[in-house]
Amino acid sequence: MTEVEALYRKNKIPCLNSTNYSVEEIATKIMDIMGLSRRMY
């Protein structure tokens, strides 16, 4: 765990390690965490 990650956890700030993920995977994960649904037009 890095110093920054420890600081985020201590202050209950949500974070996501995006090092190995595509933009689409990151967006999907954030939407899932936030309870959002995707709109289809």
mmJSON file of the N, C-alpha and C atoms, coordinates in Angstrom:
{"data_MODEL":{"atom_site":{
"group_PDB":["ATOM","ATOM","ATOM","ATOM","ATOM","ATOM","ATOM","ATOM","ATOM","ATOM","ATOM","ATOM","ATOM","ATOM","ATOM","ATOM","ATOM","ATOM","ATOM","ATOM","ATOM","ATOM","ATOM","ATOM","ATOM","ATOM","ATOM","ATOM","ATOM","ATOM","ATOM","ATOM","ATOM","ATOM","ATOM","ATOM","ATOM","ATOM","ATOM","ATOM","ATOM","ATOM","ATOM","ATOM","ATOM","ATOM","ATOM","ATOM","ATOM","ATOM","ATOM","ATOM","ATOM","ATOM","ATOM","ATOM","ATOM","ATOM","ATOM","ATOM","ATOM","ATOM","ATOM","ATOM","ATOM","ATOM","ATOM","ATOM","ATOM","ATOM","ATOM","ATOM","ATOM","ATOM","ATOM","ATOM","ATOM","ATOM","ATOM","ATOM","ATOM","ATOM","ATOM","ATOM","ATOM","ATOM","ATOM","ATOM","ATOM","ATOM","ATOM","ATOM","ATOM","ATOM","ATOM","ATOM","ATOM","ATOM","ATOM","ATOM","ATOM","ATOM","ATOM","ATOM","ATOM","ATOM","ATOM","ATOM","ATOM","ATOM","ATOM","ATOM","ATOM","ATOM","ATOM","ATOM","ATOM","ATOM","ATOM","ATOM","ATOM","ATOM","ATOM"],
"id":[1,2,3,4,5,6,7,8,9,10,11,12,13,14,15,16,17,18,19,20,21,22,23,24,25,26,27,28,29,30,31,32,33,34,35,36,37,38,39,40,41,42,43,44,45,46,47,48,49,50,51,52,53,54,55,56,57,58,59,60,61,62,63,64,65,66,67,68,69,70,71,72,73,74,75,76,77,78,79,80,81,82,83,84,85,86,87,88,89,90,91,92,93,94,95,96,97,98,99,100,101,102,103,104,105,106,107,108,109,110,111,112,113,114,115,116,117,118,119,120,121,122,123],
"type_symbol":["N","C","C","N","C","C","N","C","C","N","C","C","N","C","C","N","C","C","N","C","C","N","C","C","N","C","C","N","C","C","N","C","C","N","C","C","N","C","C","N","C","C","N","C","C","N","C","C","N","C","C","N","C","C","N","C","C","N","C","C","N","C","C","N","C","C","N","C","C","N","C","C","N","C","C","N","C","C","N","C","C","N","C","C","N","C","C","N","C","C","N","C","C","N","C","C","N","C","C","N","C","C","N","C","C","N","C","C","N","C","C","N","C","C","N","C","C","N","C","C","N","C","C"],
"label_atom_id":["N","CA","C","N","CA","C","N","CA","C","N","CA","C","N","CA","C","N","CA","C","N","CA","C","N","CA","C","N","CA","C","N","CA","C","N","CA","C","N","CA","C","N","CA","C","N","CA","C","N","CA","C","N","CA","C","N","CA","C","N","CA","C","N","CA","C","N","CA","C","N","CA","C","N","CA","C","N","CA","C","N","CA","C","N","CA","C","N","CA","C","N","CA","C","N","CA","C","N","CA","C","N","CA","C","N","CA","C","N","CA","C","N","CA","C","N","CA","C","N","CA","C","N","CA","C","N","CA","C","N","CA","C","N","CA","C","N","CA","C","N","CA","C"],
"label_alt_id":[null,null,null,null,null,null,null,null,null,null,null,null,null,null,null,null,null,null,null,null,null,null,null,null,null,null,null,null,null,null,null,null,null,null,null,null,null,null,null,null,null,null,null,null,null,null,null,null,null,null,null,null,null,null,null,null,null,null,null,null,null,null,null,null,null,null,null,null,null,null,null,null,null,null,null,null,null,null,null,null,null,null,null,null,null,null,null,null,null,null,null,null,null,null,null,null,null,null,null,null,null,null,null,null,null,null,null,null,null,null,null,null,null,null,null,null,null,null,null,null,null,null,null],
"label_comp_id":["MET","MET","MET","THR","THR","THR","GLU","GLU","GLU","VAL","VAL","VAL","GLU","GLU","GLU","ALA","ALA","ALA","LEU","LEU","LEU","TYR","TYR","TYR","ARG","ARG","ARG","LYS","LYS","LYS","ASN","ASN","ASN","LYS","LYS","LYS","ILE","ILE","ILE","PRO","PRO","PRO","CYS","CYS","CYS","LEU","LEU","LEU","ASN","ASN","ASN","SER","SER","SER","THR","THR","THR","ASN","ASN","ASN","TYR","TYR","TYR","SER","SER","SER","VAL","VAL","VAL","GLU","GLU","GLU","GLU","GLU","GLU","ILE","ILE","ILE","ALA","ALA","ALA","THR","THR","THR","LYS","LYS","LYS","ILE","ILE","ILE","MET","MET","MET","ASP","ASP","ASP","ILE","ILE","ILE","MET","MET","MET","GLY","GLY","GLY","LEU","LEU","LEU","SER","SER","SER","ARG","ARG","ARG","ARG","ARG","ARG","MET","MET","MET","TYR","TYR","TYR"],
"label_asym_id":["A","A","A","A","A","A","A","A","A","A","A","A","A","A","A","A","A","A","A","A","A","A","A","A","A","A","A","A","A","A","A","A","A","A","A","A","A","A","A","A","A","A","A","A","A","A","A","A","A","A","A","A","A","A","A","A","A","A","A","A","A","A","A","A","A","A","A","A","A","A","A","A","A","A","A","A","A","A","A","A","A","A","A","A","A","A","A","A","A","A","A","A","A","A","A","A","A","A","A","A","A","A","A","A","A","A","A","A","A","A","A","A","A","A","A","A","A","A","A","A","A","A","A"],
"label_entity_id":["1","1","1","1","1","1","1","1","1","1","1","1","1","1","1","1","1","1","1","1","1","1","1","1","1","1","1","1","1","1","1","1","1","1","1","1","1","1","1","1","1","1","1","1","1","1","1","1","1","1","1","1","1","1","1","1","1","1","1","1","1","1","1","1","1","1","1","1","1","1","1","1","1","1","1","1","1","1","1","1","1","1","1","1","1","1","1","1","1","1","1","1","1","1","1","1","1","1","1","1","1","1","1","1","1","1","1","1","1","1","1","1","1","1","1","1","1","1","1","1","1","1","1"],
"label_seq_id":[1,1,1,2,2,2,3,3,3,4,4,4,5,5,5,6,6,6,7,7,7,8,8,8,9,9,9,10,10,10,11,11,11,12,12,12,13,13,13,14,14,14,15,15,15,16,16,16,17,17,17,18,18,18,19,19,19,20,20,20,21,21,21,22,22,22,23,23,23,24,24,24,25,25,25,26,26,26,27,27,27,28,28,28,29,29,29,30,30,30,31,31,31,32,32,32,33,33,33,34,34,34,35,35,35,36,36,36,37,37,37,38,38,38,39,39,39,40,40,40,41,41,41],
"pdbx_PDB_ins_code":[null,null,null,null,null,null,null,null,null,null,null,null,null,null,null,null,null,null,null,null,null,null,null,null,null,null,null,null,null,null,null,null,null,null,null,null,null,null,null,null,null,null,null,null,null,null,null,null,null,null,null,null,null,null,null,null,null,null,null,null,null,null,null,null,null,null,null,null,null,null,null,null,null,null,null,null,null,null,null,null,null,null,null,null,null,null,null,null,null,null,null,null,null,null,null,null,null,null,null,null,null,null,null,null,null,null,null,null,null,null,null,null,null,null,null,null,null,null,null,null,null,null,null],
"Cartn_x":[0.852,0.0,0.901,0.587,1.374,0.912,1.697,1.372,0.056,-0.139,-1.363,-2.577,-2.464,-3.576,-3.932,-2.934,-3.171,-3.902,-3.518,-4.165,-5.63,-5.875,-7.253,-8.091,-7.562,-8.314,-8.577,-7.58,-7.718,-8.853,-8.984,-10.005,-11.265,-11.359,-12.536,-12.86,-11.814,-11.967,-11.882,-12.945,-12.898,-11.875,-11.181,-10.225,-10.213,-9.713,-9.679,-8.332,-7.622,-6.352,-6.666,-6.35,-6.699,-5.503,-4.426,-3.189,-3.371,-4.114,-4.223,-5.578,-6.328,-7.671,-7.822,-8.711,-9.017,-9.993,-10.174,-11.111,-12.512,-12.898,-14.229,-14.402,-13.372,-13.447,-13.513,-12.778,-12.802,-14.187,-14.752,-16.087,-17.129,-17.045,-17.991,-17.886,-16.674,-16.46,-17.007,-16.75,-17.252,-18.773,-19.368,-20.835,-21.407,-20.754,-21.208,-21.11,-19.991,-19.791,-20.816,-21.11,-22.032,-23.503,-23.752,-25.123,-25.83,-25.067,-25.634,-25.959,-26.932,-27.249,-26.969,-26.683,-26.325,-27.579,-27.603,-28.74,-28.454,-29.424,-29.302,-30.215,-29.664,-30.453,-30.745],
"Cartn_y":[-1.171,0.0,1.238,2.168,3.397,4.378,5.385,6.42,7.114,7.353,8.022,7.129,5.84,4.916,4.852,4.842,4.818,6.075,7.21,8.474,8.47,7.969,7.884,6.98,5.822,4.887,5.477,6.133,6.749,7.766,8.523,9.568,9.115,7.798,7.187,7.825,8.083,8.633,7.469,7.225,6.1,6.335,5.274,5.374,4.053,4.108,2.94,2.904,1.808,1.642,1.287,2.193,2.014,1.617,1.195,0.892,-0.121,-1.171,-2.269,-2.351,-1.25,-1.285,-0.306,-0.644,0.256,1.328,2.353,3.431,2.86,1.931,1.323,0.553,-0.188,-0.948,-0.025,1.063,2.041,2.664,3.072,3.681,2.711,1.451,0.438,0.242,0.187,-0.001,1.184,2.399,3.595,3.622,3.303,3.278,2.242,1.087,0.038,0.496,1.094,1.577,2.648,3.54,4.645,4.25,3.025,2.559,3.197,3.582,4.222,3.182,3.485,2.589,3.3,2.516,3.051,3.34,4.493,4.855,4.436,3.832,3.443,4.353,4.998,5.906,5.277],
"Cartn_z":[0.0,0.0,0.0,-0.875,-0.935,0.137,0.333,1.317,0.955,-0.329,-0.783,-0.544,-0.874,-0.639,0.843,1.696,3.142,3.593,3.044,3.379,2.931,1.715,1.213,2.11,2.453,3.304,4.683,5.244,6.568,6.574,5.489,5.39,4.661,4.407,3.765,2.417,1.639,0.293,-0.687,-1.452,-2.389,-3.496,-3.866,-4.964,-5.726,-6.925,-7.797,-8.497,-8.355,-9.049,-10.501,-11.397,-12.813,-13.677,-13.055,-13.77,-14.895,-14.647,-15.613,-16.301,-16.336,-16.904,-18.056,-18.978,-20.09,-19.611,-20.408,-20.075,-19.896,-20.753,-20.673,-19.366,-18.966,-17.718,-16.507,-16.545,-15.452,-15.343,-16.477,-16.486,-15.947,-16.357,-15.896,-14.388,-13.882,-12.444,-11.649,-12.105,-11.419,-11.429,-12.569,-12.651,-11.691,-11.585,-10.681,-9.225,-8.856,-7.486,-7.124,-8.07,-7.825,-7.993,-8.452,-8.63,-9.81,-10.817,-12.003,-13.063,-13.89,-15.0,-16.314,-17.307,-18.614,-19.424,-20.077,-20.934,-22.364,-22.99,-24.395,-25.207,-26.218,-27.052,-28.385],
"occupancy":[1.0,1.0,1.0,1.0,1.0,1.0,1.0,1.0,1.0,1.0,1.0,1.0,1.0,1.0,1.0,1.0,1.0,1.0,1.0,1.0,1.0,1.0,1.0,1.0,1.0,1.0,1.0,1.0,1.0,1.0,1.0,1.0,1.0,1.0,1.0,1.0,1.0,1.0,1.0,1.0,1.0,1.0,1.0,1.0,1.0,1.0,1.0,1.0,1.0,1.0,1.0,1.0,1.0,1.0,1.0,1.0,1.0,1.0,1.0,1.0,1.0,1.0,1.0,1.0,1.0,1.0,1.0,1.0,1.0,1.0,1.0,1.0,1.0,1.0,1.0,1.0,1.0,1.0,1.0,1.0,1.0,1.0,1.0,1.0,1.0,1.0,1.0,1.0,1.0,1.0,1.0,1.0,1.0,1.0,1.0,1.0,1.0,1.0,1.0,1.0,1.0,1.0,1.0,1.0,1.0,1.0,1.0,1.0,1.0,1.0,1.0,1.0,1.0,1.0,1.0,1.0,1.0,1.0,1.0,1.0,1.0,1.0,1.0],
"B_iso_or_equiv":[0.0,0.0,0.0,0.0,0.0,0.0,0.0,0.0,0.0,0.0,0.0,0.0,0.0,0.0,0.0,0.0,0.0,0.0,0.0,0.0,0.0,0.0,0.0,0.0,0.0,0.0,0.0,0.0,0.0,0.0,0.0,0.0,0.0,0.0,0.0,0.0,0.0,0.0,0.0,0.0,0.0,0.0,0.0,0.0,0.0,0.0,0.0,0.0,0.0,0.0,0.0,0.0,0.0,0.0,0.0,0.0,0.0,0.0,0.0,0.0,0.0,0.0,0.0,0.0,0.0,0.0,0.0,0.0,0.0,0.0,0.0,0.0,0.0,0.0,0.0,0.0,0.0,0.0,0.0,0.0,0.0,0.0,0.0,0.0,0.0,0.0,0.0,0.0,0.0,0.0,0.0,0.0,0.0,0.0,0.0,0.0,0.0,0.0,0.0,0.0,0.0,0.0,0.0,0.0,0.0,0.0,0.0,0.0,0.0,0.0,0.0,0.0,0.0,0.0,0.0,0.0,0.0,0.0,0.0,0.0,0.0,0.0,0.0],
"pdbx_formal_charge":[null,null,null,null,null,null,null,null,null,null,null,null,null,null,null,null,null,null,null,null,null,null,null,null,null,null,null,null,null,null,null,null,null,null,null,null,null,null,null,null,null,null,null,null,null,null,null,null,null,null,null,null,null,null,null,null,null,null,null,null,null,null,null,null,null,null,null,null,null,null,null,null,null,null,null,null,null,null,null,null,null,null,null,null,null,null,null,null,null,null,null,null,null,null,null,null,null,null,null,null,null,null,null,null,null,null,null,null,null,null,null,null,null,null,null,null,null,null,null,null,null,null,null],
"auth_seq_id":[1,1,1,2,2,2,3,3,3,4,4,4,5,5,5,6,6,6,7,7,7,8,8,8,9,9,9,10,10,10,11,11,11,12,12,12,13,13,13,14,14,14,15,15,15,16,16,16,17,17,17,18,18,18,19,19,19,20,20,20,21,21,21,22,22,22,23,23,23,24,24,24,25,25,25,26,26,26,27,27,27,28,28,28,29,29,29,30,30,30,31,31,31,32,32,32,33,33,33,34,34,34,35,35,35,36,36,36,37,37,37,38,38,38,39,39,39,40,40,40,41,41,41],
"auth_comp_id":["MET","MET","MET","THR","THR","THR","GLU","GLU","GLU","VAL","VAL","VAL","GLU","GLU","GLU","ALA","ALA","ALA","LEU","LEU","LEU","TYR","TYR","TYR","ARG","ARG","ARG","LYS","LYS","LYS","ASN","ASN","ASN","LYS","LYS","LYS","ILE","ILE","ILE","PRO","PRO","PRO","CYS","CYS","CYS","LEU","LEU","LEU","ASN","ASN","ASN","SER","SER","SER","THR","THR","THR","ASN","ASN","ASN","TYR","TYR","TYR","SER","SER","SER","VAL","VAL","VAL","GLU","GLU","GLU","GLU","GLU","GLU","ILE","ILE","ILE","ALA","ALA","ALA","THR","THR","THR","LYS","LYS","LYS","ILE","ILE","ILE","MET","MET","MET","ASP","ASP","ASP","ILE","ILE","ILE","MET","MET","MET","GLY","GLY","GLY","LEU","LEU","LEU","SER","SER","SER","ARG","ARG","ARG","ARG","ARG","ARG","MET","MET","MET","TYR","TYR","TYR"],
"auth_asym_id":["A","A","A","A","A","A","A","A","A","A","A","A","A","A","A","A","A","A","A","A","A","A","A","A","A","A","A","A","A","A","A","A","A","A","A","A","A","A","A","A","A","A","A","A","A","A","A","A","A","A","A","A","A","A","A","A","A","A","A","A","A","A","A","A","A","A","A","A","A","A","A","A","A","A","A","A","A","A","A","A","A","A","A","A","A","A","A","A","A","A","A","A","A","A","A","A","A","A","A","A","A","A","A","A","A","A","A","A","A","A","A","A","A","A","A","A","A","A","A","A","A","A","A"],
"auth_atom_id":["N","CA","C","N","CA","C","N","CA","C","N","CA","C","N","CA","C","N","CA","C","N","CA","C","N","CA","C","N","CA","C","N","CA","C","N","CA","C","N","CA","C","N","CA","C","N","CA","C","N","CA","C","N","CA","C","N","CA","C","N","CA","C","N","CA","C","N","CA","C","N","CA","C","N","CA","C","N","CA","C","N","CA","C","N","CA","C","N","CA","C","N","CA","C","N","CA","C","N","CA","C","N","CA","C","N","CA","C","N","CA","C","N","CA","C","N","CA","C","N","CA","C","N","CA","C","N","CA","C","N","CA","C","N","CA","C","N","CA","C","N","CA","C"],
"pdbx_PDB_model_num":[1,1,1,1,1,1,1,1,1,1,1,1,1,1,1,1,1,1,1,1,1,1,1,1,1,1,1,1,1,1,1,1,1,1,1,1,1,1,1,1,1,1,1,1,1,1,1,1,1,1,1,1,1,1,1,1,1,1,1,1,1,1,1,1,1,1,1,1,1,1,1,1,1,1,1,1,1,1,1,1,1,1,1,1,1,1,1,1,1,1,1,1,1,1,1,1,1,1,1,1,1,1,1,1,1,1,1,1,1,1,1,1,1,1,1,1,1,1,1,1,1,1,1]
}}}
